[in-house]
Amino acid sequence: MAAKGGLKGKNYGYPGSTDPDEVAWHYKNSEGTLHRVGLKKKNELGLYEMAGNVAEWCGDWYREWSESNPPEKLSTNPKGPSSGTEKVVKGGDIDADKFEYQANSCRISSRNHLPPSSQIPAEYSEGRLYDFVGFRLVLSDAK
């Protein structure tokens, strides 16, 4: 929801734009280097780089979606199953768009998965597919 701009979202394919170069560091514009947050355009909620640079390792457990097994409601923020073996990874990273089949990997809808471990198994790290995964800290506004 935060990447989409919350209730202020304009339904862009990328967080705050229709152009990934404006809002995300990816393979074609990062020169293979991580960048500090805040150098790209912010989204409707004032959040910077909710896609690209590093992919976001989410708290939600991963479940394969298909036509016969869709998320609960496409218009909401589906949470996925209550347990599992892999966590959801979203938003692409600086290797996003490296290959033609990854052309939309910085889109808000981009979704992958990774085991929740500090030790990434070799089958997941081959080809640097998961070298740039991070997370975001979220704090509530305690008044």
Secondary structure, 3 states (H helix, E strand, C coil): CCCCCHHHCCCCCECCECCHHHHCCCCCCCCCCCCCCCCCCECCCCCECCCCCCEEEEEEECCCCCCCCCCCCCCCCCCCCCCCCCEEEECCCCCCCCCHHHCCCCCCCCEEEECCCCCCCHHHHHHHCCCCEECCCCCCCCC
